[in-house]
Each structure stands twice: as C-alpha cells, then as structure tokens.
C-alpha cells in the first residue's frame, strides 16, 4: 500500500492559493516551540545529523500537529569522512577537545600517501559552530585532497560495503519519521562542494580554482560519477528529493555559475529525475540577478529557496521574482531569518501578509531563509502561524 505524502503531492500539482508553512530545520522549529535547546551542552555541532539532540522525533511530530508547521526530513548525505575504514590508502582520525568555557573543538586529521590534512570545527556555547581551520590551507595541500577525493570516489564505485553502509544510514534516518513525511538526501554539485567549508575557505578556493583548473575539473568529474551512484542508492532507500545548496552572488560570480554550477546542476538534476526524485536548491543571499538570468530554469530546479530580501539578500521585488520563476517551480522562504528574531512581532506579521500577496497564483511555502542558531523565540514562530491561519490560506499538514 502506497502511503500518501500530502506536502509532496501539493508541491507537484496542489492548489497554489493554499500555502504551507515550512521552516528550514524541523529540530530547531520544535526547539523554538517547546522552549528547549536544539543541541546538548558540550556537544559539537559538526555533522549534527549524526549527533544526539534534546529534540526527539516525537517532539517534532507533536509540533507539526499543534502548530500546522510542516517539514521535510533529511536522510543525510555522504562525505569522504563517512567512509573511514573503507579506504585502504587513507587514515582518518577524529578527536574532540573541550575548553574551560564549554567550547568543543573537533579536530579531524586525514593521512594520505601524498600528505596530511587537518581541520578544526569549533562549537561555542549559544553560538553556531564554524570551521576555525580547513583541511586545505593552500596549494601544498591539493595533492592530499585529490588523493582523498579519488579514493572516496573509487570506494563508492567499487566497494559494495560503501553502498551497504550508506543505505543503512539512510534507512536509520528515514525510520525516525512516519511514512507521510517527505524525505531528502543532501548531495551537492561538485564545484560547490569541493570549494566550500568542508574542504577550504572561500578566500583560498577562488585562487586555487583559478591556478589549478585542470586538477579541479578532474576532481569535479570524479566526484560527479560517485554522486550519481549515491543518488541511486538514495532513490532505492525511499528519498523523494535531492536537496543541495549553492551560494549566491555574494560569493560566486555569474561566470562561475555559467562555467560550472549550471551545467553540473543540470546533469545532477537530470540524473535525479531519471530516478524519480525531485530537485531542491537552496541559495541564500544575493540570488535576485540569478533569477533574472534564468539560472534556475537552466538548472531544471523543481523547488527553490530562500528568496532572501534586504538586508540579507536582494530579492526585494518578490512579485516580479516569483513571476519570473514561473508556475512550474515551487518556492520556499521569503521571510528573513532576522525577522524571526525581531522583538517587533508586527514586522514579521506584515512580512507574511506581503509574501502571501506577492506569491498568489504560484505554489510557495512560507518559511525562513536559512538555517539558524539559536532557535527562534516562540512568539515569532506563533505569529507566523496566527497570521497564516487568519489569512484562510494555510495548508494544514494533517
């Protein structure tokens, strides 16, 4: 018997005048609603999908039932670090250090025949976690990075244990939620993934990409082949979407989009569609010009977020941007993270009313524009729900 997934069905061909409320992170949403922390004290925020949280699946489902705020659930993704022990030429060591102020520094060391890489991920109490050191600190680290990427890709493509490991993790995550909840897998385009935080700082990435084009393009091709295999494993495991991020023009240029992101995303999304998956792209920051350029049409995106407006983004004419994207694309967001923290609840109420008018006739999920920490004040969350219910257009998840 096939179980219905109402939110997924609405995204495909639902009434555009009905609007769900969907926030970025269901755990953080439940933490806001119940007034609890989203991570335990003394716990690293690194790779938080695998870490314990005070927020249980039961709390998330109760939050959905009581507020009407819907969500999609992450099955996870795959990085070379997840394949520790399966790559015979790579040794990975992870250790945590705690400071007197409660901060946790998670250090990862990767040893390859071409050299050693190391990073540090710092989690400070009551603040978002961040990389204080990256694996790749300069061009001297590129041979070791290349060996890591190549070894991980070869393991994915040739070692059956990799598929068993990843699908077991996908199944564990999926089993946390009832079958009516849409599931997504996180697999990004190689040109973004290999030039962002897990591997290197943006200040290094652009110089390295410019000076080592042939190396990076070889790694992009290898990574894409492995990603296509993992995407197939995700489809077999019940995923509904592939969701990934590509930063906007606050970080990358239109030329990089045209040369790398658009063709890579198009191939990635074609593979997803062949497998029966829908595609979901998150762009925070300056995406207004990208919409005008037709970037997301060229990528064949099914769901797009975040439509950030000033001061966090540049989608300040939401009716025009939404019309430019057309009726095929579903959108999410358009209520800035800063409004969810604003003590003036009138601001967020007015924004919700504006968004409802701006997107009329198009399928849109009211929501925030990025992941955020700490959880939002409960009153801001409820102000959005109250305004939506008052409008008569809120799509209930039940």
C-alpha positions in Angstrom: 0.0 0.0 0.0 1.4 3.4 -1.0 1.3 6.0 1.8 0.2 9.5 0.8 2.6 12.4 1.3 0.3 15.4 1.3 3.1 18.0 1.2 4.9 16.3 -1.6 1.6 15.9 -3.6 0.9 19.7 -3.1 4.3 20.5 -4.5 3.6 18.5 -7.6 0.2 19.7 -8.5 -1.5 21.3 -5.5 -3.7 24.4 -5.2 -1.3 27.5 -5.5 -3.7 29.5 -3.3 -3.0 27.2 -0.4 0.3 27.9 1.4 2.1 25.6 3.8 4.4 26.9 6.5 7.7 25.0 6.2 10.8 26.1 8.1 14.4 25.2 7.4 15.1 22.8 10.3 12.4 20.8 12.0 14.5 20.2 15.1 15.1 23.9 15.6 11.4 24.6 14.9 10.4 22.1 17.7 13.1 23.5 20.0 11.5 27.0 19.5 8.0 25.7 20.1 8.9 23.7 23.3 11.5 26.2 24.6 14.3 23.8 24.7 17.9 23.7 23.3 18.5 22.1 19.9 21.8 20.6 20.9 23.2 19.4 24.2 25.7 21.5 26.1 29.3 20.4 25.4 28.2 18.7 22.1 29.9 19.6 18.8 27.6 21.0 16.1 29.7 19.3 13.5 27.8 16.8 11.4 24.8 17.4 13.6 22.6 14.8 11.8 24.6 12.1 13.5 24.6 13.7 16.9 22.1 13.4 19.7 19.7 16.2 20.3 17.3 17.1 23.2 14.7 17.4 20.4 13.2 14.0 19.7 11.2 12.9 16.6 8.1 12.7 18.8 8.5 16.4 19.7 8.9 17.3 16.0 5.7 15.5 15.1 3.8 17.0 18.1 5.0 20.5 17.0 3.6 19.8 13.5 0.3 18.6 14.8 -0.2 21.5 17.2 1.1 24.4 15.0 0.5 23.2 11.5 4.1 23.9 10.6 5.1 21.1 8.1 8.6 19.8 7.3 10.7 17.6 5.1 13.2 15.2 6.7 16.9 14.8 6.0 18.2 11.2 5.3 21.8 12.6 5.3 24.5 12.6 2.6 28.0 11.4 2.1 31.5 12.8 2.6 34.8 11.0 2.4 35.0 11.2 6.2 32.0 8.9 6.3 34.0 6.2 4.5 36.7 6.0 7.2 37.9 2.4 7.4 36.8 1.5 3.9 39.6 3.4 2.0 42.8 1.3 2.4 45.2 4.2 1.5 43.5 6.8 3.8 43.6 7.1 7.6 41.1 9.3 9.3 41.4 10.3 13.0 38.8 12.4 14.8 39.2 13.7 18.3 37.4 16.3 20.5 38.8 18.8 22.9 36.8 20.7 25.5 37.7 24.2 26.7 37.0 25.7 30.1 34.3 27.9 28.7 32.4 24.9 27.4 33.6 25.2 23.8 34.2 22.0 21.9 36.9 21.8 19.2 36.5 18.8 16.9 39.8 18.0 15.1 39.9 15.8 12.0 43.2 14.5 10.6 43.4 12.8 7.2 46.6 11.0 6.4 47.2 10.1 2.7 50.3 8.9 0.8 50.5 12.5 -0.6 50.5 14.2 2.8 48.4 15.0 5.8 45.3 17.3 6.0 43.8 18.6 9.3 40.9 20.8 10.2 39.2 22.1 13.4 35.5 22.7 13.9 34.7 25.0 16.9 31.4 24.9 18.8 31.0 27.7 21.2 28.1 27.7 23.7 25.0 29.5 22.4 26.6 30.2 19.1 26.6 28.5 15.7 29.5 26.1 15.1 32.2 27.0 12.5 35.4 25.8 10.9 38.3 27.6 12.6 40.7 25.6 10.3 40.1 24.0 7.0 41.5 20.8 5.5 43.0 22.6 2.6 45.0 25.7 3.7 46.9 26.3 0.4 48.1 24.7 -2.8 50.6 22.5 -0.9 47.5 20.5 0.4 46.0 19.9 -3.1 47.7 16.5 -3.8 46.4 15.1 -0.5 43.0 16.5 -1.1 43.0 15.0 -4.6 44.0 11.6 -3.2 41.2 11.8 -0.6 38.5 12.6 -3.3 39.8 10.0 -5.7 40.0 7.3 -3.0 36.5 8.1 -1.7 35.0 8.0 -5.2 36.7 4.7 -6.0 35.3 3.2 -2.8 31.8 4.3 -3.7 32.0 2.9 -7.2 33.9 -0.3 -6.4 33.3 -1.4 -2.8 29.9 -2.9 -2.0 30.5 -2.2 1.7 30.1 1.5 0.9 26.6 1.1 -0.5 25.6 -1.1 2.4 27.0 1.5 4.9 25.3 4.5 3.3 21.9 2.7 2.7 21.9 1.6 6.3 22.3 5.2 7.5 19.6 6.4 5.1 17.3 3.7 6.4 18.0 4.7 10.0 17.2 8.3 9.4 14.1 7.5 7.4 12.8 5.2 10.1 12.7 8.1 12.6 9.6 9.6 10.8 6.2 8.2 9.8 5.9 7.4 6.1 3.9 10.5 5.2 6.9 12.8 5.8 8.8 13.7 2.6 12.5 12.6 2.6 15.5 14.3 1.1 19.1 13.4 0.5 21.9 16.0 0.6 24.2 15.7 -2.4 25.6 18.9 -3.9 27.2 19.8 -7.2 31.0 19.1 -7.2 32.2 22.7 -8.0 30.4 24.0 -4.9 31.1 21.1 -2.5 34.8 20.9 -3.3 35.3 24.6 -2.9 33.4 25.3 0.3 33.8 24.8 4.0 34.3 21.1 4.4 37.5 21.4 2.4 38.6 25.0 2.2 37.7 28.7 3.0 36.4 30.8 0.1 39.4 33.0 0.4 41.5 30.1 -0.7 39.0 28.5 -3.1 39.0 31.1 -5.8 42.8 31.4 -6.1 43.2 27.6 -6.1 40.5 27.1 -8.7 42.0 29.7 -11.0 45.5 28.4 -10.7 44.7 24.6 -10.8 41.8 24.4 -13.3 42.7 21.0 -14.8 43.1 19.4 -11.3 39.8 20.7 -10.1 37.9 19.8 -13.3 39.3 16.3 -13.0 38.1 16.1 -9.4 34.7 17.5 -10.3 34.2 14.7 -12.9 35.3 12.0 -10.4 33.0 13.4 -7.7 30.0 13.6 -10.1 30.4 10.0 -11.0 30.4 9.0 -7.4 27.4 11.3 -6.6 25.4 9.7 -9.4 25.9 6.3 -7.7 24.9 7.6 -4.2 21.8 9.3 -5.7 20.8 5.9 -7.0 21.2 4.4 -3.5 19.1 7.3 -2.1 16.3 6.6 -4.6 16.4 2.9 -3.6 16.1 3.9 0.0 12.9 6.0 -0.5 14.2 9.5 -1.0 11.7 12.0 -2.6 14.2 14.9 -3.2 17.8 15.7 -3.6 18.4 19.0 -1.8 21.6 21.0 -2.0 23.0 24.5 -1.6 24.8 26.8 -3.9 25.7 30.3 -2.6 24.5 33.4 -4.4 26.4 36.3 -5.9 27.6 37.5 -2.5 30.3 34.8 -3.0 30.4 33.4 -6.6 30.4 35.3 -9.9 28.0 34.8 -12.8 31.0 33.4 -14.8 31.5 30.6 -12.3 27.7 29.9 -12.4 27.9 29.6 -16.2 31.1 27.6 -16.4 30.5 25.2 -13.5 27.3 25.4 -11.5 24.7 25.5 -14.2 26.0 22.5 -16.3 26.8 20.4 -13.2 23.4 21.1 -11.6 21.6 20.3 -14.8 23.3 16.9 -15.1 22.8 16.3 -11.4 19.1 17.1 -11.7 18.6 15.0 -14.9 20.0 12.0 -13.0 17.6 12.7 -10.1 14.6 13.0 -12.4 15.6 9.7 -14.1 15.5 8.1 -10.7 12.1 9.7 -9.9 13.4 12.3 -7.5 12.6 16.0 -7.4 15.3 18.6 -7.1 15.5 21.3 -4.4 18.1 24.1 -4.4 18.9 26.5 -1.5 20.5 29.8 -2.4 21.0 32.2 0.4 22.0 35.8 -0.1 22.1 37.5 -3.4 20.0 35.5 -5.8 17.9 38.2 -7.5 20.2 38.5 -10.5 20.4 34.7 -10.8 16.6 34.6 -11.1 16.7 37.3 -13.8 19.5 35.4 -15.7 17.3 32.3 -15.8 19.8 30.3 -13.9 17.3 28.1 -12.1 15.4 27.4 -15.3 18.7 26.2 -16.9 19.4 24.0 -13.9 15.9 22.4 -14.1 15.1 23.1 -10.4 11.8 21.9 -9.0 11.9 23.6 -5.6 13.9 26.8 -4.9 14.6 28.7 -1.7 15.3 31.1 0.0 14.2 34.4 -1.7 16.0 36.5 0.9 15.3 40.2 0.9 17.3 43.1 2.2 19.5 43.3 4.3 20.3 39.6 4.0 19.5 39.2 0.2 18.4 41.1 -2.8 15.0 39.7 -3.8 13.3 43.0 -2.9 10.7 42.8 -5.6 9.2 39.4 -4.7 6.2 39.6 -7.1 8.5 40.1 -10.1 10.9 37.4 -9.0 8.2 34.9 -8.4 6.6 35.6 -11.7 9.9 35.3 -13.4 10.4 31.8 -11.9 7.1 30.7 -13.3 4.4 28.3 -12.2 6.4 25.1 -12.6 8.9 25.9 -9.8 7.8 25.7 -6.2 9.4 28.2 -3.8 10.1 28.4 -0.1 11.2 31.1 2.3 10.9 34.9 1.7 10.7 35.7 5.4 14.2 36.6 6.5 15.9 35.0 9.5 16.3 38.4 11.1 12.6 38.8 11.3 12.2 35.6 13.2 14.5 37.1 15.9 12.9 40.6 15.8 11.2 41.6 19.1 8.7 43.6 17.0 6.2 40.9 16.0 4.4 43.4 13.8 7.3 43.2 11.4 7.0 39.5 10.8 3.2 39.7 10.6 3.4 42.4 7.9 6.0 40.4 6.0 3.8 37.2 6.0 0.9 39.3 4.6 3.2 40.8 1.9 4.5 37.4 0.9 1.0 35.9 0.6 0.1 38.7 -1.8 3.3 38.6 -3.7 3.2 34.8 -4.5 -0.5 34.5 -5.2 -1.1 32.1 -8.1 2.2 30.3 -7.5 3.0 27.4 -5.2 5.1 28.8 -2.3 5.9 27.6 1.2 6.1 30.4 3.8 9.3 30.0 5.7 12.6 31.3 6.9 15.6 31.9 4.6 18.4 29.9 6.2 19.4 27.5 8.9 19.8 29.4 12.2 21.0 29.2 15.7 19.9 29.6 18.5 16.2 28.6 18.0 13.8 31.4 17.2 11.7 33.0 20.0 8.4 31.0 20.3 6.3 34.1 19.9 7.8 34.8 16.5 7.0 31.3 15.4 3.4 31.5 16.6 3.0 35.0 15.0 3.6 33.4 11.6 1.2 30.6 12.2 -1.5 33.0 13.5 -1.2 35.3 10.5 -1.4 32.3 8.2 -4.5 30.9 9.8 -6.1 34.4 9.8 -5.5 34.5 6.0 -7.5 31.4 5.4 -4.8 30.1 3.0 -2.7 27.9 5.3 -2.3 24.4 4.1 -2.6 22.0 7.0 -0.2 19.1 7.1 -2.8 16.7 8.6 
